[in-house]
Amino acid sequence: MGKDRLPGGSNIFLLLLFLLPGNTSPTTEPQYMVLVPFLIHTNIPEKVCIQLTHLNESVTLSATLEYAGENRSLIADVVSEKDMFKCVPFTVPKSNSSSAAFLTVLVKGPSLEFRSRKSVLVKNSKSLVFVQTDKPIYKPGQTVLFRVVYLDENFHPLNRLVSMLVIKSSVRGKG
């Protein structure tokens, strides 16, 4: 996956499109668009993408996520190009409960200013653990081959190590 491509799959994206005042016909007025998931899972990499078009001056770009009483800077950049598209990965730490967060985007130059504050939902991620063996039933003395896989809620693999695995043998006698 390219560094500036949006993640696919079943993610629901909140599309925020804001235009400077003007008519709806094709224009060369400065514009910006922000793409961010509406539902952000904790401890899972997410992306915020920002597109700026038709800029006629250098601007400062900042995006801040207000969550759990903290302000996290996602982007702080100076943009001097006329058109720019940038995606930045971020991860939100786990919290005591799911809650609303606010994404604030500010684009400011000498003669223009875009400012927006939108809410997004932050939910603690849950992982699933699957243990798979190479056979459903083993005979005494056979070697057991297995694998352990962690998956997120969307069944995407997670890169986690298993710290301890306990295997118990169950012997059934003939009755």
N, CA, C and O of each residue as an XYZ file, in Angstrom:
700
protein
N       0.855     -1.179      0.000
C       0.000      0.000      0.000
C       0.892      1.230      0.000
O       1.829      1.313      0.794
N       0.616      2.178     -0.872
C       1.425      3.390     -0.968
C       1.252      4.267      0.249
O       0.262      4.153      0.971
N       2.204      5.134      0.477
C       2.172      5.929      1.706
C       1.071      6.978      1.716
O       0.648      7.412      2.787
N       0.598      7.396      0.544
C      -0.452      8.416      0.506
C      -1.796      7.855      0.070
O      -2.711      8.614     -0.252
N      -1.923      6.527      0.058
C      -3.198      5.944     -0.336
C      -4.074      5.761      0.886
O      -3.585      5.535      1.992
N      -5.372      5.862      0.673
C      -6.323      5.680      1.762
C      -6.538      4.203      2.011
O      -6.530      3.418      1.063
N      -6.732      3.795      3.265
C      -6.991      2.390      3.533
C      -8.354      1.999      2.989
O      -9.297      2.790      3.024
N      -8.454      0.781      2.488
C      -9.716      0.318      1.922
C     -10.486     -0.478      2.944
O     -10.343     -0.274      4.150
N     -11.312     -1.395      2.449
C     -12.042     -2.265      3.348
C     -13.342     -1.647      3.795
O     -13.931     -0.826      3.092
N     -13.786     -2.049      4.975
C     -15.098     -1.642      5.444
C     -15.060     -0.374      6.277
O     -16.042     -0.046      6.943
N     -13.944      0.347      6.255
C     -13.883      1.587      7.026
C     -14.879      2.596      6.469
O     -15.021      2.750      5.255
N     -15.555      3.271      7.369
C     -16.476      4.324      6.971
C     -15.739      5.637      7.135
O     -15.242      5.952      8.217
N     -15.670      6.405      6.049
C     -14.941      7.657      6.106
C     -15.897      8.832      6.178
O     -16.923      8.873      5.498
N     -15.539      9.766      7.005
C     -16.260     11.015      7.102
C     -15.567     11.967      6.143
O     -14.374     12.237      6.282
N     -16.299     12.465      5.190
C     -15.743     13.351      4.190
C     -16.173     14.769      4.529
O     -17.363     15.083      4.549
N     -15.205     15.608      4.790
C     -15.473     16.988      5.124
C     -14.992     17.842      3.960
O     -13.792     17.888      3.690
N     -15.886     18.508      3.279
C     -15.517     19.326      2.144
C     -15.961     20.749      2.429
O     -17.142     21.005      2.662
N     -15.025     21.659      2.410
C     -15.315     23.040      2.714
C     -14.754     23.900      1.598
O     -13.613     23.709      1.178
N     -15.529     24.821      1.127
C     -15.103     25.722      0.076
C     -15.102     27.144      0.595
O     -15.903     27.506      1.457
N     -14.213     27.930      0.072
C     -14.263     29.355      0.365
C     -15.522     29.929     -0.267
O     -16.036     29.348     -1.223
N     -16.029     31.034      0.226
C     -17.230     31.610     -0.359
C     -17.056     31.830     -1.857
O     -15.992     32.235     -2.325
N     -18.113     31.557     -2.587
C     -18.083     31.719     -4.039
C     -19.193     30.897     -4.644
O     -19.970     30.268     -3.925
N     -19.275     30.896     -5.969
C     -20.342     30.139     -6.613
C     -19.915     28.679     -6.746
O     -18.794     28.310     -6.396
N     -20.849     27.840     -7.269
C     -20.581     26.406     -7.348
C     -20.005     25.993     -8.691
O     -19.785     24.803     -8.913
N     -19.758     26.916     -9.580
C     -19.154     26.575    -10.865
C     -17.667     26.304    -10.659
O     -17.108     26.660     -9.622
N     -17.015     25.665    -11.660
C     -15.571     25.423    -11.506
C     -14.842     26.724    -11.169
O     -15.069     27.766    -11.785
N     -13.972     26.632    -10.183
C     -13.368     27.835     -9.653
C     -11.876     27.634     -9.422
O     -11.390     26.503     -9.380
N     -11.180     28.705     -9.279
C      -9.771     28.642     -8.909
C      -9.580     29.233     -7.520
O      -8.468     29.596     -7.138
N     -10.664     29.327     -6.772
C     -10.584     29.781     -5.385
C      -9.898     28.710     -4.541
O     -10.072     27.523     -4.815
N      -9.132     29.089     -3.535
C      -8.518     28.084     -2.649
C      -9.587     27.213     -1.988
O     -10.640     27.698     -1.574
N      -9.290     25.920     -1.901
C     -10.208     24.954     -1.312
C      -9.411     23.939     -0.491
O      -8.206     23.776     -0.685
N     -10.105     23.259      0.430
C      -9.461     22.152      1.131
C     -10.467     21.058      1.420
O     -11.675     21.289      1.481
N      -9.930     19.851      1.596
C     -10.750     18.697      1.914
C      -9.981     17.868      2.945
O      -8.763     17.718      2.857
N     -10.709     17.338      3.913
C     -10.111     16.508      4.957
C     -10.822     15.164      4.955
O     -12.052     15.104      4.956
N     -10.042     14.082      4.952
C     -10.585     12.732      5.053
C     -10.055     12.099      6.326
O      -8.847     12.046      6.556
N     -10.977     11.620      7.147
C     -10.596     10.957      8.394
C     -11.687      9.934      8.710
O     -12.860     10.194      8.438
N     -11.335      8.790      9.270
C     -12.382      7.825      9.627
C     -13.347      8.434     10.645
O     -12.927      9.124     11.573
N     -14.626      8.176     10.465
C     -15.619      8.654     11.420
C     -15.497      7.890     12.730
O     -15.709      8.451     13.804
N     -15.150      6.592     12.638
C     -14.952      5.752     13.813
C     -13.466      5.416     13.895
O     -12.931      4.728     13.026
N     -12.810      5.900     14.931
C     -11.383      5.674     15.131
C     -11.222      4.651     16.246
O     -11.748      4.829     17.344
N     -10.484      3.568     15.955
C     -10.222      2.549     16.959
C      -8.904      2.855     17.655
O      -7.949      3.298     17.016
N      -8.849      2.620     18.957
C      -7.624      2.857     19.715
C      -6.600      1.771     19.397
O      -6.952      0.642     19.056
N      -5.331      2.138     19.515
C      -4.197      1.232     19.314
C      -4.139      0.606     17.923
O      -3.461     -0.405     17.738
N      -4.828      1.178     16.949
C      -4.780      0.703     15.563
C      -4.383      1.891     14.694
O      -4.971      2.965     14.827
N      -3.409      1.730     13.814
C      -3.006      2.864     12.961
C      -4.158      3.350     12.088
O      -4.822      2.563     11.414
N      -4.378      4.645     12.115
C      -5.383      5.309     11.292
C      -4.669      6.354     10.455
O      -3.474      6.586     10.643
N      -5.390      6.996      9.523
C      -4.786      8.050      8.704
C      -5.735      9.235      8.621
O      -6.956      9.078      8.601
N      -5.146     10.422      8.574
C      -5.885     11.632      8.233
C      -5.239     12.144      6.949
O      -4.015     12.222      6.849
N      -6.072     12.491      5.969
C      -5.576     12.982      4.683
C      -6.151     14.376      4.443
O      -7.325     14.636      4.705
N      -5.300     15.259      3.944
C      -5.712     16.639      3.672
C      -5.292     16.998      2.263
O      -4.165     16.731      1.846
N      -6.215     17.609      1.536
C      -5.925     18.100      0.203
C      -6.184     19.599      0.166
O      -7.245     20.069      0.578
N      -5.208     20.339     -0.329
C      -5.333     21.776     -0.533
C      -5.182     22.029     -2.033
O      -4.277     21.487     -2.668
N      -6.063     22.848     -2.596
C      -5.976     23.150     -4.027
C      -6.117     24.643     -4.260
O      -6.751     25.355     -3.481
N      -5.512     25.104     -5.349
C      -5.612     26.481     -5.830
C      -5.113     27.509     -4.808
O      -5.667     28.602     -4.698
N      -4.069     27.151     -4.069
C      -3.512     28.112     -3.119
C      -2.742     29.179     -3.892
O      -2.050     28.880     -4.865
N      -2.871     30.416     -3.449
C      -2.143     31.507     -4.111
C      -1.118     32.142     -3.164
O      -0.570     33.205     -3.456
N      -0.869     31.493     -2.047
C       0.102     31.982     -1.061
C       0.528     30.835     -0.166
O      -0.145     29.807     -0.101
N       1.635     31.008      0.518
C       2.071     30.004      1.495
C       1.145     30.053      2.706
O       0.725     31.120      3.152
N       0.842     28.864      3.223
C      -0.065     28.777      4.370
C       0.535     27.836      5.415
O       1.382     26.999      5.100
N       0.089     27.985      6.645
C       0.416     27.011      7.681
C      -0.779     26.078      7.804
O      -1.929     26.516      7.790
N      -0.493     24.800      7.925
C      -1.514     23.770      8.014
C      -1.349     23.056      9.341
O      -0.252     22.615      9.684
N      -2.427     22.943     10.080
C      -2.365     22.177     11.325
C      -3.657     21.385     11.498
O      -4.746     21.848     11.159
N      -3.502     20.177     12.035
C      -4.637     19.323     12.384
C      -4.379     18.798     13.788
O      -3.311     18.258     14.077
N      -5.373     18.963     14.658
C      -5.239     18.577     16.051
C      -6.420     17.704     16.452
O      -7.567     18.002     16.119
N      -6.128     16.619     17.171
C      -7.174     15.746     17.683
C      -7.301     15.975     19.179
O      -6.347     15.763     19.928
N      -8.482     16.408     19.615
C      -8.771     16.610     21.039
C      -9.460     15.347     21.542
O     -10.579     15.034     21.134
N      -8.775     14.616     22.441
C      -9.307     13.340     22.915
C      -8.804     13.064     24.321
O      -7.621     13.237     24.613
N      -9.699     12.638     25.179
C      -9.381     12.260     26.558
C      -8.619     13.366     27.284
O      -7.664     13.090     28.009
N      -9.035     14.600     27.092
C      -8.438     15.735     27.783
C      -7.088     16.175     27.241
O      -6.425     17.012     27.854
N      -6.665     15.630     26.106
C      -5.374     15.997     25.522
C      -5.567     16.494     24.090
O      -6.505     16.098     23.398
N      -4.664     17.361     23.669
C      -4.613     17.803     22.280
C      -3.404     17.152     21.628
O      -2.268     17.383     22.044
N      -3.647     16.334     20.602
C      -2.574     15.663     19.873
C      -2.410     16.306     18.511
O      -3.353     16.332     17.721
N      -1.239     16.819     18.227
C      -0.966     17.418     16.927
C      -0.747     16.304     15.910
O       0.158     15.484     16.068
N      -1.583     16.273     14.857
C      -1.445     15.265     13.810
C      -0.623     15.806     12.641
O       0.168     15.084     12.035
N      -0.824     17.087     12.335
C      -0.084     17.740     11.253
C       0.248     19.158     11.690
O      -0.598     19.863     12.242
N       1.469     19.566     11.442
C       1.894     20.959     11.618
C       2.908     21.202     10.512
O       4.045     20.739     10.594
N       2.499     21.925      9.482
C       3.324     22.043      8.289
C       3.125     23.408      7.639
O       2.101     24.061      7.836
N       4.119     23.824      6.863
C       4.008     25.018      6.023
C       3.888     24.525      4.594
O       4.713     23.736      4.133
N       2.865     24.985      3.895
C       2.613     24.563      2.518
C       2.849     25.745      1.598
O       2.224     26.795      1.747
N       3.761     25.568      0.638
C       4.030     26.649     -0.303
C       3.634     26.271     -1.727
O       3.653     27.122     -2.617
N       3.269     24.988     -1.960
C       2.823     24.571     -3.288
C       1.407     25.063     -3.547
O       0.669     25.386     -2.616
N       1.040     25.118     -4.815
C      -0.308     25.534     -5.194
C      -1.331     24.450     -4.841
O      -2.440     24.744     -4.394
N      -0.931     23.183     -5.055
C      -1.795     22.044     -4.745
C      -1.003     21.054     -3.898
O       0.189     20.843     -4.124
N      -1.680     20.448     -2.917
C      -0.998     19.525     -2.023
C      -1.987     18.459     -1.556
O      -3.141     18.759     -1.250
N      -1.517     17.203     -1.504
C      -2.281     16.106     -0.919
C      -1.344     15.362      0.008
O      -0.252     14.964     -0.397
N      -1.763     15.170      1.258
C      -0.877     14.554      2.252
C      -1.702     13.686      3.191
O      -2.758     14.096      3.672
N      -1.198     12.471      3.445
C      -1.810     11.572      4.427
C      -0.818     11.356      5.555
O       0.371     11.141      5.316
N      -1.306     11.412      6.775
C      -0.450     11.258      7.942
C      -1.043     10.172      8.839
O      -2.205     10.262      9.235
N      -0.241      9.137      9.163
C      -0.737      8.105     10.071
C      -0.713      8.574     11.523
O       0.133      9.378     11.914
N      -1.640      8.068     12.306
C      -1.665      8.361     13.740
C      -2.316      7.197     14.473
O      -3.047      6.403     13.881
N      -2.042      7.109     15.761
C      -2.637      6.079     16.608
C      -3.141      6.753     17.876
O      -2.451      7.580     18.472
N      -4.344      6.391     18.275
C      -4.947      6.948     19.489
C      -4.775      5.925     20.608
O      -5.109      4.754     20.423
N      -4.257      6.348     21.775
C      -4.071      5.394     22.879
C      -5.410      4.960     23.487
O      -6.417      5.661     23.387
N      -5.387      3.797     24.112
C      -6.590      3.244     24.740
C      -7.047      4.135     25.883
O      -6.230      4.715     26.598
N      -8.358      4.239     26.048
C      -8.946      5.057     27.103
C      -9.859      4.192     27.957
O     -10.109      3.030     27.636
N     -10.356      4.768     29.053
C     -11.251      4.031     29.948
C     -12.594      3.715     29.297
O     -13.238      2.728     29.651
N     -13.017      4.542     28.352
C     -14.301      4.305     27.705
C     -14.293      4.920     26.308
O     -13.450      5.755     25.982
N     -15.250      4.487     25.496
C     -15.415      5.086     24.179
C     -15.978      6.489     24.359
O     -16.829      6.719     25.219
N     -15.501      7.421     23.549
C     -15.998      8.778     23.693
C     -15.819      9.549     22.398
O     -15.193      9.074     21.450
N     -16.375     10.732     22.380
C     -16.242     11.607     21.222
C     -14.901     12.326     21.293
O     -14.383     12.627     22.368
N     -14.372     12.581     20.136
C     -13.151     13.365     20.018
C     -13.432     14.441     18.985
O     -14.408     14.348     18.239
N     -12.590     15.454     18.935
C     -12.778     16.545     17.986
C     -11.520     16.721     17.157
O     -10.410     16.780     17.686
N     -11.710     16.803     15.859
C     -10.622     17.071     14.941
C     -10.733     18.524     14.508
O     -11.749     18.941     13.952
N      -9.683     19.288     14.766
C      -9.650     20.696     14.369
C      -8.596     20.868     13.291
O      -7.438     20.492     13.473
N      -9.005     21.438     12.171
C      -8.093     21.703     11.059
C      -8.034     23.205     10.851
O      -9.063     23.878     10.795
N      -6.812     23.724     10.739
C      -6.613     25.158     10.513
C      -5.635     25.337      9.363
O      -4.524     24.808      9.388
N      -6.061     26.087      8.358
C      -5.212     26.476      7.238
C      -5.194     27.990      7.250
O      -6.232     28.629      7.076
N      -4.005     28.575      7.456
C      -3.946     30.028      7.631
C      -2.806     30.616      6.808
O      -1.676     30.129      6.822
N      -3.146     31.679      6.093
C      -2.168     32.429      5.310
C      -2.394     33.916      5.528
O      -3.264     34.297      6.312
N      -1.621     34.772      4.845
C      -1.775     36.219      5.020
C      -3.172     36.729      4.657
O      -3.677     37.660      5.284
N      -3.796     36.114      3.638
C      -5.098     36.635      3.220
C      -6.226     35.605      3.273
O      -7.354     35.925      2.897
N      -5.959     34.387      3.727
C      -7.044     33.406      3.821
C      -6.921     32.590      5.092
O      -5.843     32.448      5.668
N      -8.065     32.056      5.513
C      -8.089     31.218      6.706
C      -9.247     30.244      6.597
O     -10.391     30.651      6.400
N      -8.948     28.948      6.724
C      -9.953     27.904      6.838
C      -9.848     27.364      8.260
O      -8.748     27.132      8.761
N     -10.975     27.168      8.898
C     -10.967     26.564     10.233
C     -12.206     25.687     10.344
O     -13.309     26.093      9.980
N     -12.001     24.483     10.851
C     -13.118     23.571     11.034
C     -12.867     22.700     12.257
O     -11.732     22.322     12.547
N     -13.943     22.392     12.966
C     -13.871     21.509     14.132
C     -15.033     20.533     14.018
O     -16.197     20.929     14.082
N     -14.709     19.260     13.851
C     -15.723     18.219     13.680
C     -15.504     17.111     14.701
O     -14.380     16.868     15.142
N     -16.589     16.447     15.069
C     -16.472     15.355     16.039
C     -16.306     14.015     15.332
O     -16.846     13.798     14.248
N     -15.554     13.127     15.962
C     -15.388     11.749     15.525
C     -15.557     10.862     16.753
O     -15.396     11.325     17.882
N     -15.874      9.612     16.541
C     -16.070      8.679     17.648
C     -14.811      7.851     17.829
O     -14.277      7.311     16.860
N     -14.336      7.746     19.055
C     -13.174      6.917     19.378
C     -13.668      5.741     20.201
O     -14.345      5.911     21.215
N     -13.314      4.536     19.741
C     -13.782      3.316     20.387
C     -12.572      2.431     20.683
O     -11.693      2.268     19.837
N     -12.531      1.864     21.883
C     -11.452      0.946     22.221
C     -11.522     -0.275     21.313
O     -12.584     -0.866     21.118
N     -10.379     -0.635     20.767
C     -10.346     -1.776     19.858
C     -10.397     -3.075     20.654
O      -9.946     -3.151     21.797
N     -10.952     -4.070     20.023
C     -11.013     -5.403     20.612
C     -10.266     -6.327     19.678
O     -10.340     -6.187     18.457
N      -9.547     -7.273     20.255
C      -8.839     -8.224     19.416
C      -9.406     -9.621     19.645
O      -9.959     -9.928     20.701
N      -9.253    -10.444     18.634
C      -9.699    -11.821     18.680
C      -8.458    -12.704     18.593
O      -7.499    -12.364     17.900
N      -8.476    -13.814     19.283
C      -7.350    -14.740     19.243
C      -7.855    -16.066     18.683
O      -8.816    -16.647     19.186
N      -7.183    -16.528     17.629
C      -7.503    -17.822     17.041
C      -6.306    -18.744     17.208
O      -5.170    -18.360     16.931
N      -6.573    -19.974     17.669
C      -5.549    -21.014     17.749
C      -5.979    -22.089     16.765
O      -7.082    -22.629     16.860
N      -5.100    -22.395     15.819
C      -5.416    -23.365     14.780
C      -4.395    -24.492     14.830
O      -3.190    -24.252     14.901
N      -4.896    -25.730     14.793
C      -4.008    -26.887     14.752
C      -4.039    -27.486     13.347
O      -4.938    -27.201     12.556
N      -3.042    -28.321     13.050
C      -2.981    -28.911     11.711
C      -3.946    -30.089     11.550
O      -4.236    -30.484     10.420
N      -4.451    -30.663     12.653
C      -5.417    -31.763     12.598
C      -6.462    -31.576     13.700
O      -6.174    -30.963     14.728
N      -7.658    -32.093     13.494
C      -8.669    -31.974     14.555
C      -8.455    -32.959     15.697
O      -8.813    -32.654     16.834
N      -7.876    -34.145     15.425
C      -7.677    -35.177     16.444
C      -6.272    -35.747     16.280
O      -5.806    -35.965     15.162
N      -5.604    -35.986     17.407
C      -4.250    -36.533     17.400
C      -4.230    -37.883     18.111
O      -5.037    -38.148     19.002
N      -3.294    -38.724     17.698
C      -3.057    -40.002     18.369
C      -1.943    -39.779     19.390
O      -1.125    -38.877     19.210
N      -1.890    -40.575     20.452
C      -0.819    -40.410     21.445
C       0.557    -40.440     20.792
O       0.836    -41.296     19.952
N       1.404    -39.510     21.179
C       2.769    -39.440     20.687
C       2.952    -38.607     19.427
O       4.085    -38.340     19.026
N       1.860    -38.193     18.795
C       1.989    -37.373     17.589
C       2.371    -35.943     17.964
O       2.005    -35.442     19.027
N       3.111    -35.305     17.071
C       3.505    -33.909     17.269
C       2.344    -32.999     16.887
O       1.727    -33.169     15.836
N       2.058    -32.045     17.742
C       0.978    -31.085     17.501
C       1.581    -29.824     16.882
O       2.460    -29.193     17.469
N       1.103    -29.467     15.695
C       1.517    -28.225     15.043
C       0.364    -27.242     15.163
O      -0.789    -27.589     14.909
N       0.682    -26.013     15.553
C      -0.382    -25.031     15.728
C       0.141    -23.641     15.424
O       1.349    -23.412     15.362
N      -0.786    -22.721     15.236
C      -0.444    -21.305     15.102
C      -1.468    -20.481     15.864
O      -2.630    -20.865     15.996
N      -1.014    -19.348     16.358
C      -1.861    -18.426     17.105
C      -1.887    -17.116     16.327
O      -0.838    -16.572     15.981
N      -3.092    -16.609     16.053
C      -3.240    -15.390     15.268
C      -4.129    -14.413     16.030
O      -5.213    -14.770     16.491
N      -3.649    -13.160     16.157
C      -4.459    -12.073     16.704
C      -5.086    -11.327     15.537
O      -4.406    -11.022     14.558
N      -6.387    -11.030     15.633
C      -7.095    -10.278     14.605
C      -7.844     -9.127     15.253
O      -8.272     -9.224     16.403
N      -8.002     -8.029     14.506
C      -8.815     -6.929     15.019
C     -10.286     -7.197     14.690
O     -10.629     -8.259     14.169
N     -11.145     -6.233     14.998
C     -12.583     -6.405     14.791
C     -12.957     -6.606     13.325
O     -14.005     -7.177     13.024
N     -12.103     -6.137     12.412
C     -12.350     -6.296     10.980
C     -11.603     -7.497     10.408
O     -11.493     -7.639      9.190
N     -11.095     -8.354     11.278
C     -10.356     -9.563     10.919
C      -9.057     -9.262     10.165
O      -8.622    -10.055      9.329
N      -8.446     -8.126     10.461
C      -7.120     -7.818      9.948
C      -6.100     -8.309     10.971
O      -6.294     -8.122     12.172
N      -5.012     -8.940     10.508
C      -4.031     -9.452     11.470
C      -3.332     -8.339     12.233
O      -3.032     -7.280     11.682
N      -3.078     -8.596     13.505
C      -2.350     -7.665     14.360
C      -0.967     -8.236     14.638
O      -0.801     -9.451     14.750
N       0.003     -7.376     14.747
C       1.373     -7.808     14.982
C       1.622     -7.854     16.493
O       2.153     -6.909     17.077
N       1.233     -8.960     17.106
C       1.413     -9.131     18.551
C       2.103    -10.453     18.815
O       1.908    -11.427     18.087
N       2.902    -10.476     19.851
C       3.572    -11.701     20.259
C       2.806    -12.349     21.399
O       2.248    -11.659     22.251
N       2.779    -13.669     21.414
C       2.154    -14.421     22.494
C       3.216    -14.613     23.560
O       4.241    -15.245     23.308
N       2.981    -14.070     24.759
C       3.991    -14.150     25.813
C       4.044    -15.530     26.459
O       5.120    -15.983     26.849
N       2.888    -16.212     26.580
C       2.881    -17.537     27.178
C       1.701    -18.315     26.611
O       0.599    -17.789     26.461
N       1.955    -19.557     26.307
C       0.915    -20.431     25.791
C       0.969    -21.725     26.593
O       2.020    -22.359     26.681
N      -0.146    -22.116     27.172
C      -0.209    -23.328     27.980
C      -1.035    -24.356     27.229
O      -2.159    -24.075     26.815
N      -0.481    -25.544     27.052
C      -1.184    -26.628     26.366
C      -1.406    -27.745     27.371
O      -0.471    -28.196     28.033
N      -2.643    -28.181     27.479
C      -2.974    -29.277     28.385
C      -3.427    -30.466     27.563
O      -4.151    -30.319     26.579
N      -3.000    -31.622     27.971
C      -3.378    -32.855     27.279
C      -4.646    -33.401     27.915
O      -4.770    -33.460     29.138
N      -5.557    -33.787     27.090
C      -6.796    -34.383     27.556
C      -6.826    -35.836     27.103
O      -6.864    -36.108     25.903
N      -6.809    -36.755     28.034
C      -6.821    -38.171     27.712
C      -8.189    -38.726     28.059
O      -8.662    -38.601     29.188
N      -8.812    -39.340     27.071
C     -10.125    -39.938     27.298
C      -9.949    -41.455     27.352
O      -9.416    -42.070     26.429
N     -10.392    -42.017     28.415
C     -10.299    -43.477     28.552
C     -11.502    -44.150     27.950
O     -12.555    -43.540     27.766
N     -11.326    -45.429     27.643
C     -12.452    -46.213     27.103
C     -13.303    -46.671     28.273
O     -12.797    -47.182     29.272
N     -14.585    -46.479     28.129
C     -15.431    -46.794     29.256
C     -16.303    -47.876     28.987
O     -17.089    -48.265     29.851
